[in-house]
Amino acid sequence: MKLIAQFVNFDESQRHKPLGTIILSYFYDMIFQTRRLYIREMLKSDLGSFHKMQNDQAVMRYVGGKTFTLEENVRDLENIIAFYSKPRNDFWIWAIVNREDDRFLGTVALVRNEKTEYEIGYRLLMKEWGNGYGKEVVNGLIYHAFENMHLKEIVAYVDKANASSVRILDSTFRFIREFYNEEENCIDRYYRLSN
């Protein structure tokens, strides 16, 4: 333990944290963590899992329905990573990772949309559905947005047919209204949450 502690500049205030989390926070820019998850910046090494998620029709069904090729996902991942170093960045997409085994589970986003609202979103690999990760990451993102980023308000949009995400947003946000989304040809539900 002494060698590892020296390697990661371990101090006594971190004794309560799992060692893996301590080490990861020194190698990656960890954004926030929850009981089972940690959220970090995307890495080029995430490409395989990122592509699997973005190329899955079931995952993309409620976000326009279009899947993406490997070449498109390479460009998308490069763009996501490039945003991290932009001055006054307002486009964040981060990796959702399992704290127990460092498994990539999906992505969570906080972006300033065309209406200048801070909008949240998330996607999970289909094999990770049904484990409660969506609710956990949304709650963590709400806390991060208000307590660490000091945002005053965040919003969410979801296709009404996406029952799992509707349940999560109904339990965490204030429902505002439903409307027809012409671009994606669906009924969207609009949610807002203020600090």
Backbone hydrogen bonds in HBPLUS format (Angstrom, degrees):
<---DONOR---> <-ACCEPTOR-->    atom                        ^
c    i                          cat <-CA-CA->   ^        H-A-AA   ^      H-
h    n   atom  resd res      DA  || num        DHA   H-A  angle D-A-AA Bond
n    s   type  num  typ     dist DA aas  dist angle  dist       angle   num
A0005-ALA N   A0001-MET O   2.80 MM   4  5.91 160.5  1.84 153.0 159.6     1
A0006-GLN N   A0002-LYS O   2.97 MM   4  6.19 155.3  2.03 148.2 153.8     2
A0007-PHE N   A0003-LEU O   2.98 MM   4  6.18 154.7  2.04 145.5 153.1     3
A0008-VAL N   A0004-ILE O   3.04 MM   4  6.33 152.1  2.12 156.8 161.3     4
A0010-PHE N   A0005-ALA O   2.76 MM   5  4.58 160.1  1.80 148.3 149.2     5
A0009-ASN N   A0006-GLN O   3.31 MM   3  5.03 165.5  2.33 100.1 104.0     6
A0014-GLN N   A0011-ASP O   2.94 MM   3  5.81 166.0  1.96 128.5 133.1     7
A0015-ARG N   A0012-GLU O   3.16 MM   3  5.31 170.0  2.17 113.2 115.5     8
A0017-LYS N   A0014-GLN O   2.97 MM   3  5.54 158.3  2.02 121.0 127.8     9
A0021-THR N   A0018-PRO O   2.99 MM   3  5.39 122.8  2.33 107.8 121.6    10
A0022-ILE N   A0018-PRO O   3.16 MM   4  6.56 154.5  2.23 151.8 159.5    11
A0023-ILE N   A0019-LEU O   2.96 MM   4  6.24 169.3  1.97 161.6 162.9    12
A0024-LEU N   A0020-GLY O   2.91 MM   4  6.04 165.3  1.94 148.4 153.1    13
A0025-SER N   A0021-THR O   3.00 MM   4  6.12 150.3  2.09 144.8 151.8    14
A0026-TYR N   A0023-ILE O   3.06 MM   3  5.47 148.4  2.16 108.9 118.3    15
A0027-PHE N   A0024-LEU O   3.10 MM   3  5.13 129.0  2.37  97.1 110.6    16
A0028-TYR N   A0024-LEU O   2.85 MM   4  5.77 163.4  1.87 162.8 165.1    17
A0030-MET N   A0028-TYR O   3.07 MM   2  5.63 117.8  2.47 107.7  91.0    18
A0041-GLU N   A0029-ASP O   3.33 MM  12  5.92 142.9  2.48 135.5 145.0    19
A0031-ILE N   A0039-ILE O   2.63 MM   8  5.40 154.6  1.70 145.3 154.2    20
A0039-ILE N   A0032-PHE O   2.76 MM   7  5.34 167.8  1.77 176.1 171.8    21
A0034-THR N   A0037-LEU O   2.81 MM   3  5.10 165.8  1.83 142.8 146.4    22
A0099-ARG N   A0036-ARG O   2.90 MM  63  5.57 173.6  1.90 142.6 143.5    23
A0038-TYR N   A0097-VAL O   2.90 MM  59  5.37 154.2  1.97 150.2 157.8    24
A0097-VAL N   A0038-TYR O   2.96 MM  59  5.37 154.8  2.03 156.3 164.1    25
A0040-ARG N   A0095-ALA O   3.16 MM  55  5.38 152.0  2.25 141.4 149.4    26
A0095-ALA N   A0040-ARG O   2.77 MM  55  5.38 151.4  1.85 162.8 167.7    27
A0046-ASP N   A0043-LEU O   2.92 MM   3  5.38 164.0  1.95 115.2 120.5    28
A0047-LEU N   A0044-LYS O   3.17 MM   3  5.76 164.8  2.20 120.0 122.3    29
A0050-PHE N   A0046-ASP O   2.84 MM   4  5.84 168.2  1.86 167.0 169.1    30
A0051-HIS N   A0047-LEU O   2.75 MM   4  5.78 165.0  1.77 155.5 158.9    31
A0052-LYS N   A0048-GLY O   3.06 MM   4  6.25 157.4  2.11 141.3 147.9    32
A0053-MET N   A0049-SER O   3.01 MM   4  6.25 154.7  2.08 148.2 154.0    33
A0054-GLN N   A0050-PHE O   2.93 MM   4  6.15 170.4  1.94 155.7 158.2    34
A0055-ASN N   A0051-HIS O   2.85 MM   4  5.74 128.8  2.11 147.6 158.6    35
A0056-ASP N   A0053-MET O   3.28 MM   3  5.41 164.7  2.31 110.0 111.8    36
A0068-PHE N   A0054-GLN O   3.10 MM  14  5.85 152.2  2.18 128.0 136.2    37
A0060-MET N   A0056-ASP O   3.06 MM   4  6.30 162.9  2.09 158.0 163.1    38
A0061-ARG N   A0057-GLN O   2.96 MM   4  5.71 115.7  2.39 139.4 152.0    39
A0063-VAL N   A0060-MET O   3.06 MM   3  5.26 166.3  2.08 114.7 118.7    40
A0065-GLY N   A0060-MET O   2.85 MM   5  4.97 137.0  2.03 163.8 150.1    41
A0073-ASN N   A0069-THR O   2.94 MM   4  6.19 155.7  2.00 150.2 157.3    42
A0074-VAL N   A0070-LEU O   2.86 MM   4  6.11 146.5  1.97 151.4 160.6    43
A0075-ARG N   A0071-GLU O   3.19 MM   4  6.47 164.7  2.21 148.4 151.2    44
A0076-ASP N   A0072-GLU O   2.88 MM   4  6.10 158.7  1.93 146.7 153.6    45
A0077-LEU N   A0073-ASN O   2.90 MM   4  5.93 165.8  1.92 145.2 148.8    46
A0078-GLU N   A0074-VAL O   3.03 MM   4  6.22 160.0  2.07 147.4 153.2    47
A0079-ASN N   A0075-ARG O   2.93 MM   4  6.19 155.6  1.99 149.8 156.3    48
A0080-ILE N   A0076-ASP O   2.91 MM   4  6.19 159.7  1.95 152.9 158.5    49
A0081-ILE N   A0077-LEU O   3.00 MM   4  6.22 167.8  2.02 154.6 156.8    50
A0082-ALA N   A0078-GLU O   2.95 MM   4  6.11 152.6  2.03 143.5 151.7    51
A0083-PHE N   A0079-ASN O   3.11 MM   4  6.35 143.6  2.25 147.6 155.5    52
A0084-TYR N   A0081-ILE O   3.20 MM   3  5.65 141.9  2.35 108.4 117.5    53
A0085-SER N   A0082-ALA O   3.36 MM   3  6.03 145.7  2.49 114.3 120.5    54
A0086-LYS N   A0083-PHE O   3.06 MM   3  5.20 162.6  2.09 110.4 116.0    55
A0112-ARG N   A0090-ASP O   2.85 MM  22  5.58 151.2  1.94 177.5 168.5    56
A0092-TRP N   A0110-LEU O   3.07 MM  18  5.28 160.9  2.11 136.7 140.8    57
A0110-LEU N   A0092-TRP O   2.89 MM  18  5.28 159.0  1.93 153.3 158.3    58
A0094-TRP N   A0108-VAL O   2.85 MM  14  5.41 170.9  1.86 165.0 165.3    59
A0108-VAL N   A0094-TRP O   2.96 MM  14  5.41 153.0  2.04 143.4 151.2    60
A0096-ILE N   A0106-GLY O   2.83 MM  10  5.13 164.0  1.86 136.5 134.6    61
A0105-LEU N   A0096-ILE O   2.77 MM   9  5.41 175.0  1.78 160.5 159.4    62
A0098-ASN N   A0103-ARG O   2.86 MM   5  5.10 162.8  1.89 145.0 149.4    63
A0102-ASP N   A0098-ASN O   2.79 MM   4  5.02 129.6  2.05 151.2 156.9    64
A0125-LEU N   A0105-LEU O   2.82 MM  20  5.81 167.0  1.84 161.1 162.1    65
A0107-THR N   A0123-ARG O   2.83 MM  16  5.26 145.3  1.95 140.6 152.1    66
A0123-ARG N   A0107-THR O   2.82 MM  16  5.26 154.9  1.88 150.0 153.2    67
A0109-ALA N   A0121-GLY O   2.68 MM  12  4.93 165.8  1.70 147.6 146.6    68
A0121-GLY N   A0109-ALA O   3.08 MM  12  4.93 137.4  2.27 133.4 130.6    69
A0111-VAL N   A0119-GLU O   2.92 MM   8  5.34 159.3  1.96 153.5 155.0    70
A0119-GLU N   A0111-VAL O   2.72 MM   8  5.34 162.4  1.75 166.4 160.1    71
A0113-ASN N   A0117-GLU O   2.85 MM   4  5.54 152.9  1.93 160.4 163.8    72
A0116-THR N   A0113-ASN O   2.85 MM   3  5.14 156.6  1.91 119.7 122.7    73
A0155-VAL N   A0118-TYR O   2.83 MM  37  6.10 154.5  1.89 150.7 156.0    74
A0120-ILE N   A0155-VAL O   2.94 MM  35  6.35 157.8  1.99 165.5 168.0    75
A0128-GLU N   A0125-LEU O   2.87 MM   3  5.47 159.2  1.92 121.1 128.2    76
A0129-TRP N   A0126-MET O   3.09 MM   3  5.39 168.8  2.10 114.9 118.4    77
A0136-GLU N   A0132-GLY O   3.21 MM   4  6.35 161.4  2.25 146.0 151.6    78
A0137-VAL N   A0133-TYR O   2.85 MM   4  5.97 162.6  1.88 153.8 157.6    79
A0138-VAL N   A0134-GLY O   2.98 MM   4  6.12 157.9  2.03 150.2 156.8    80
A0139-ASN N   A0135-LYS O   3.00 MM   4  6.16 166.0  2.02 150.5 154.0    81
A0140-GLY N   A0136-GLU O   3.04 MM   4  6.23 156.3  2.09 142.6 149.5    82
A0141-LEU N   A0137-VAL O   2.84 MM   4  5.99 153.0  1.91 145.6 153.0    83
A0142-ILE N   A0138-VAL O   2.92 MM   4  6.15 156.0  1.98 152.0 158.1    84
A0143-TYR N   A0139-ASN O   3.16 MM   4  6.40 166.5  2.18 148.0 150.9    85
A0144-HIS N   A0140-GLY O   2.95 MM   4  6.16 164.4  1.97 148.2 153.0    86
A0145-ALA N   A0141-LEU O   2.80 MM   4  5.91 165.2  1.82 153.1 156.9    87
A0146-PHE N   A0142-ILE O   3.10 MM   4  6.26 162.0  2.13 153.0 156.9    88
A0147-GLU N   A0143-TYR O   2.76 MM   4  5.65 163.4  1.78 157.6 163.0    89
A0148-ASN N   A0144-HIS O   3.00 MM   4  5.03 142.5  2.14 121.4 133.0    90
A0149-MET N   A0144-HIS O   3.01 MM   5  6.39 148.3  2.11 160.6 168.2    91
A0151-LEU N   A0145-ALA O   2.96 MM   6  5.73 173.2  1.96 154.7 152.9    92
A0195-ASN N   A0152-LYS O   2.82 MM  43  5.10 162.0  1.85 142.8 143.2    93
A0154-ILE N   A0193-LEU O   2.92 MM  39  5.45 159.4  1.97 156.9 163.5    94
A0193-LEU N   A0154-ILE O   2.87 MM  39  5.45 147.3  1.98 166.8 168.9    95
A0156-ALA N   A0191-TYR O   3.07 MM  35  5.07 151.1  2.16 128.1 129.6    96
A0191-TYR N   A0156-ALA O   2.84 MM  35  5.07 160.1  1.88 160.4 161.9    97
A0158-VAL N   A0189-ARG O   3.00 MM  31  5.29 149.2  2.10 143.0 152.1    98
A0189-ARG N   A0158-VAL O   2.73 MM  31  5.29 157.4  1.78 151.0 157.9    99
A0162-ASN N   A0159-ASP O   2.87 MM   3  5.49 163.3  1.90 122.9 128.6   100
A0160-LYS N   A0187-ILE O   2.74 MM  27  5.64 176.7  1.74 167.4 166.2   101
A0163-ALA N   A0161-ALA O   2.98 MM   2  5.58 125.5  2.28 108.9  93.0   102
A0166-VAL N   A0162-ASN O   2.95 MM   4  6.14 157.4  2.00 158.0 165.2   103
A0167-ARG N   A0163-ALA O   3.00 MM   4  6.19 158.0  2.05 148.2 153.0   104
A0168-ILE N   A0164-SER O   3.15 MM   4  6.47 157.6  2.20 145.5 151.3   105
A0169-LEU N   A0165-SER O   2.91 MM   4  6.11 170.7  1.92 155.4 157.5   106
A0170-ASP N   A0166-VAL O   2.79 MM   4  5.88 156.8  1.84 151.0 158.2   107
A0171-SER N   A0167-ARG O   3.16 MM   4  6.30 139.4  2.33 138.5 147.8   108
A0171-SER N   A0168-ILE O   3.18 MM   3  5.32 130.1  2.44  96.3 109.1   109
A0172-THR N   A0169-LEU O   3.19 MM   3  5.09 148.1  2.30  97.7 107.0   110
A0173-PHE N   A0169-LEU O   2.82 MM   4  5.30 166.4  1.84 149.1 151.5   111
A0174-ARG N   A0192-ARG O   2.97 MM  18  5.32 158.5  2.01 142.9 149.1   112
A0192-ARG N   A0174-ARG O   2.94 MM  18  5.32 158.0  1.98 143.8 150.0   113
A0176-ILE N   A0190-TYR O   2.81 MM  14  5.57 165.2  1.83 163.1 160.7   114
A0190-TYR N   A0177-ARG O   2.85 MM  13  5.46 165.1  1.88 170.6 175.0   115
A0179-PHE N   A0188-ASP O   2.97 MM   9  5.50 150.8  2.06 150.0 158.4   116
A0188-ASP N   A0179-PHE O   2.81 MM   9  5.50 157.7  1.86 174.2 170.6   117
A0181-ASN N   A0186-CYS O   2.72 MM   5  5.33 171.9  1.72 172.6 174.7   118
A0185-ASN N   A0181-ASN O   2.72 MM   4  5.54 112.7  2.17 143.6 162.7   119
A0186-CYS N   A0181-ASN O   3.25 MM   5  5.33 151.7  2.33 132.2 139.7   120
